[in-house]
Amino acid sequence: MQTRRPEQPAARHGGPLLVQSRLRPPAPRVPWVRRLRLLSLLREGAKRPLTVVSAPPGYGKTILLAQWAREDARRMPFAWVTLAEDSQHPATFLFYVIEALRSVDPRFGRQARRRLGGMAGDQVAEAMPALLNDIAALPHRATLVIDDLDAMQEPETQHWMGVLLDNLSGPLHVAIATRSAPLLRIGRLRAQGELTELSADDLRFTEDEARSLLDKRMGLDVDEADLASLNEATEGWPTGVYLGGMYLASGPERVASDFRGTHRHVADFLRDEVLHRQPEPIREFMLRTSILDRLSPGLCDEVSRTEGASLMLGDLERSNLFVVPLDDVDEWYRYQLLFRDMLRSEAARLIPSELAELHRRASLWHQRHGTVMEAVHHALAAGDEEMAVGLVKSNWVVVARSGYRATVWSWFQSLPWQRVRQDPHLCAIAAFLLVYGGEFDMAEVWASRIPERLPASGPLPDGFSSVESIRQLVLSHPVRNVGAALRASRRVVELERPESEWHSAGLIALGINQYVAGHLAEARTNLEAARIQSATAPRPAVEMLALTFLSLLEHDVGDPMVGDQLAIEARRLMDEYDVVDYPILAPLHMASAIAFSRSDPDAVESEMAEALRLAAPYGRSIIPALTALLGARVRLSLGDVAGCRDLLRAANESLGACSDSGTLRQGFASLDARTRPRATRQDLPEALTASEIAVLRLLATDLSLGEIAARLFVSINTIKTHTRHIYQKLQAPSRRVAVDEARRLDLI
């Protein structure tokens, strides 16, 4: 039976005892991935004197260099030194270097080793020239790997390391692995293009590398969603990906989206390898600032009640302590996500009584600097209900208008529901958010919680004149009753001052409702007024809606060419302001489709598809009905009768749910009649009488029924009876359709 021989000292002759295992690359303890892109960089870098691989713990620095040494040993010999605390003395460090390079050339360093003898400082100075001469005399190109340079804390040793690097020449290439930016004089090499640097950004796993580790090395069958989720959570941190794989392997119910920095193996690694190795001031700083999603010097000073956060953050970044810069001017940083999770868990365990105050300080700082969403977030996290409610009431409009309605709704969900239900202003805001998100039934529930008579309180912090004005604006949305919406929009215009932005919102609501109700002249007046007000503010959503419905008006009773121009301008504004997922803009896309129908068939299809997608959340109500009817017009103009009929069926379903749909039912009937198989005179259920023909001729004029009665010397009731019979015989729902059908049949 063979027994393992104990490690023998690697150097004698008066020198220190050297640990042999530190003179060879470590064997892999976990499955590793062949990192071909990084090996290529290392091989190219070996043409220069120095390579520095600098990254936080767990990024695979040692594994990468060991992989390189094993794979390229036949191309070029490698010498290896792993530093440790007991190699702090300059002479001990040089003894390790000499012994490592003896694996390249057994004769290496004899004179230098003799001069080091008693390990005194002056002897190191005497040995260095001999060492440099031996390096220059190496028989062939070689690489010296110095792993874990962070262990070199002794200034004198760092000095001699710098001397070694300053005099690198000839056949020796040095590769250094370090957790933090090395405190060495490498600026000259960098400036001269003689330095290769690999950072954490280079060492992050790509998705292909993560898959190689999880699938090929760990035997896990990970789908694309889990792979993307895991790589996103870990930000490509190789050890994080490996620990995430262990997490997924621990049970069939595990999913990558649940993987956090609080997972035991991750937390243990980061706590032991990173946090506990830091001096107490740094640990305290990290724990207190971990509540922040973004770090800036002023914010960190405010939260931690310290000074010098700017220097601290810069040092943390240079030390690769999982701090990620967010800009190029050292103004904003963040913690790596898993590291932040661990820090927050530790803060909850170690300083729980401080957390509310830390969040309150953060909120006050963000309030002073105008970063609203962070201010609200920290006020809610601090449990400061009054501060949070005040911030929500003052800032919900600007946040929602910027496309973050879901964020504002999340604020409501974080507030005590009892408080929200008892505050009419908050109820009104909730109803507003829901109706503009297409959730009308829930909006009605919240609007019903607002008392109908509230004491006057002056202008609200969100710019409305009153809670009643918000409620009426919610009710002005044309859902299923145009008449009720029309009355509500008129009330908004009455309540809001002309200089208020909500006055233009009331005008646009009034114009839209008047358009649907068939009051086209009044609609044009209010839409033009809303357009003027919104353009001077500016209020792009209002301006886009005004342009949209003015375009539709031009197509109905004006100049279609002008209508096309207005629609295209509305579409341009939507692109300029990057407005997406705003359901009320469904008609805008249909107006664009009408404009493009004469020039760009592909654009027509994409615009119609987007219009129908946006209208879908409304369910069966007026906006989907209008959108479908506009689409039916486009399909019919393109000769697509079947497509037109499909959209008419959808419009009819929506109209069936509306108690008052304005003139949309007549629009449906007109299109429906135009797409049915054409009747002939012989198909009429009953021929028109001479009296009915006489009335029909006058129906084709602008005369009212009373004027027609006077012209024919009969009573208006007689005219109404004739008109009803005409509609029945021609199967026409309206005067205009009856006249069109009569002309087609050559009856008039």
Secondary structure, DSSP 8 states (H G I E B T S, - for coil): ---------S--TTS----GGGGS----SS-----HHHHHHHHHHTTSSEEEEE--TTS-HHHHHHHHHHHTTTTS-EEEEE--GGG-SHHHHHHHHHHHHTTT-TTTTHHHHHHHTT--HHHHHHHHHHHHHHHHT-SS-EEEEEE-GGG---HHHHHHHHHHHHT--TTEEEEEEESS---S--HHHHHTT-EEEE-HHHHS--HHHHHIIIIIIT-----HHHHHHHHHHHTT-HHHHHHHHHHHHT-TT--GGG--TTSHHHHHHHHHHTGGGS-HHHHHHHHHHTT-SSB-HHHHHHHHT-S-HHHHHHHHHHTTSSEEE-SSSS--EEE-HHHHHHHHHHHHHH-GGGHHHHHHHHHHHHHHHT-HHHHHHHHHHHT-HHHHHHHHHHHHHHHHHTT-HHHHHHHHHHS-HHHHHH-HHHHHHHHHHHHHTT-HHHHHHHHHTS-SS-----S-TTS-S-HHHHHHHHHTS-SSBHHHHHHHHHHHHHHS-TTSHHHHHHHHHHHHHHHHHT-HHHHHHHHHHHHHHHHHTT-HHHHHHHHHHHHHHHHHHS-HHHHHHHHHHHHHHHHHTT--S-GGGHHHHHHHHHHHTTT-HHHHHHHHHHHHHHHGGG-SSHHHHHHHHHHHHHHHHTT-HHHHHHHHHHHHHHHHT-SB-TTHHHHHHHHHHHHS----GGGSSS---HHHHHHHHHHTSS--HHHHHHHHTS-HHHHHHHHHHHHHHHT-SSHHHHHHHHHHTT--
